[in-house]
């Protein structure tokens, strides 16, 4: 039998705190792995973007020398790839799921601030106001002649 201070154990002998820690550790490892993959993807996309921008400039120079429909089509294809890479880079760095936690923090603490503000306003409005005291007459012995 367990004493009241010891956490309950499952059949494997692990406590619920141990299991919770292991689950959180796995989640952190998965997040780190996803971040590492994203970092590699961003680096590759940036390299591709640099190469495509260089190709685009070369084709623009060729078009200035001798315009042709093939070069214009190639320039259009490169520009579309560049646009796709830009969207890919921006969208992966900014996602709505990354705003989920800050959003709820704002809601929580903003709501708490509003409630505290209402409480303070209610307390101030319902507190008794001191009445002005009439001036006290100064004793004659303390007056200077």
C-alpha positions as CSV (number, residue, x, y, z in Angstrom):
1,X,0.0,0.0,0.0
2,X,1.2,3.5,-0.8
3,X,1.5,6.3,1.8
4,X,-0.5,9.5,1.1
5,X,2.6,11.5,0.2
6,X,3.7,9.2,-2.6
7,X,2.3,9.8,-6.0
8,X,0.3,6.9,-7.5
9,X,2.2,4.5,-9.7
10,X,1.1,2.6,-12.8
11,X,1.8,-1.1,-13.4
12,X,5.3,-0.3,-14.9
13,X,6.3,1.4,-11.6
14,X,6.3,4.9,-13.1
15,X,4.5,7.8,-11.5
16,X,2.1,10.0,-13.3
17,X,4.6,12.8,-13.0
18,X,7.2,10.7,-14.7
19,X,4.8,9.9,-17.6
20,X,3.8,13.5,-17.9
21,X,7.5,14.5,-18.0
22,X,8.2,11.9,-20.7
23,X,5.3,13.1,-22.8
24,X,6.4,16.7,-22.5
25,X,10.0,15.7,-23.4
26,X,8.8,13.8,-26.5
27,X,6.7,16.8,-27.5
28,X,9.8,19.1,-27.2
29,X,11.9,16.6,-29.2
30,X,9.3,16.5,-31.9
31,X,9.2,20.3,-32.0
32,X,12.9,20.5,-32.2
33,X,13.0,18.0,-35.0
34,X,10.3,20.0,-36.9
35,X,12.3,23.2,-36.3
36,X,15.5,21.6,-37.6
37,X,13.6,20.4,-40.7
38,X,12.1,23.8,-41.2
39,X,15.5,25.5,-40.9
40,X,17.0,23.2,-43.5
41,X,14.0,23.9,-45.8
42,X,14.4,27.6,-45.4
43,X,18.1,27.4,-46.2
44,X,17.4,25.4,-49.4
45,X,14.6,27.8,-50.4
46,X,16.9,30.8,-49.9
47,X,19.6,29.1,-52.0
48,X,17.1,28.3,-54.7
49,X,15.8,31.9,-54.6
50,X,19.3,33.3,-55.0
51,X,19.9,31.0,-58.0
52,X,16.6,31.9,-59.7
53,X,17.2,35.6,-59.1
54,X,20.6,35.2,-60.8
55,X,19.0,33.3,-63.8
56,X,16.3,36.0,-64.0
57,X,18.9,38.8,-64.3
58,X,20.8,36.8,-67.0
59,X,17.6,36.3,-69.0
60,X,16.7,40.0,-68.6
61,X,20.1,41.0,-70.1
62,X,19.6,38.5,-72.9
63,X,16.2,39.9,-73.7
64,X,17.6,43.4,-73.9
65,X,20.1,42.2,-76.4
66,X,17.8,40.0,-78.5
67,X,14.2,39.6,-77.3
68,X,12.5,36.3,-78.1
69,X,9.3,34.6,-77.0
70,X,11.2,31.7,-75.5
71,X,13.3,34.0,-73.3
72,X,10.2,35.8,-72.2
73,X,8.4,32.5,-71.4
74,X,11.5,31.4,-69.4
75,X,11.5,34.7,-67.5
76,X,7.9,34.3,-66.7
77,X,8.5,30.7,-65.4
78,X,11.4,31.9,-63.2
79,X,9.3,34.7,-61.8
80,X,6.5,32.3,-60.9
81,X,8.9,30.0,-59.2
82,X,10.3,33.0,-57.3
83,X,6.9,34.1,-56.2
84,X,6.1,30.6,-55.0
85,X,9.3,30.4,-53.0
86,X,8.6,33.8,-51.4
87,X,5.1,32.6,-50.4
88,X,6.6,29.4,-49.1
89,X,9.2,31.2,-47.1
90,X,6.8,33.7,-45.6
91,X,4.0,31.2,-44.8
92,X,6.2,28.7,-43.1
93,X,7.8,31.3,-40.9
94,X,4.4,32.7,-39.9
95,X,1.5,30.4,-39.1
96,X,-1.8,30.9,-37.3
97,X,-1.0,28.0,-35.0
98,X,2.1,29.8,-33.7
99,X,-0.2,32.6,-32.6
100,X,-2.6,30.4,-30.6
101,X,-0.7,30.6,-27.3
102,X,0.0,34.3,-27.4
103,X,-3.6,34.9,-28.3
104,X,-4.9,33.1,-25.3
105,X,-2.4,34.8,-23.1
106,X,-3.7,38.2,-24.3
107,X,-7.3,37.1,-23.7
108,X,-6.5,35.8,-20.3
109,X,-4.5,38.7,-19.0
110,X,-6.5,41.3,-20.9
111,X,-9.7,39.9,-19.4
112,X,-8.2,39.8,-16.0
113,X,-7.2,43.5,-16.4
114,X,-10.7,44.5,-17.4
115,X,-12.2,42.6,-14.4
116,X,-9.7,44.2,-12.0
117,X,-10.4,47.6,-13.6
118,X,-14.2,47.2,-13.1
119,X,-13.7,46.1,-9.5
120,X,-11.5,49.1,-8.7
121,X,-14.0,51.5,-10.5
122,X,-16.9,50.0,-8.5
123,X,-14.9,50.2,-5.3
124,X,-14.0,53.9,-5.9
125,X,-17.5,54.9,-6.9
126,X,-19.1,53.2,-3.9
127,X,-16.6,54.4,-1.3
128,X,-17.9,57.1,1.1
129,X,-16.6,60.6,0.3
130,X,-15.2,62.6,3.2
131,X,-17.1,65.7,3.9
132,X,-15.1,69.0,4.0
133,X,-14.4,70.1,7.5
134,X,-15.1,73.7,8.4
135,X,-11.9,75.6,9.3
136,X,-11.1,75.5,13.0
137,X,-10.8,78.8,14.8
138,X,-7.3,79.5,15.9
139,X,-7.0,80.1,19.6
140,X,-6.2,83.7,20.5
141,X,-3.3,82.9,22.7
142,X,-1.4,81.5,19.7
143,X,-2.0,84.5,17.5
144,X,0.9,86.9,17.1
145,X,0.2,90.6,17.6
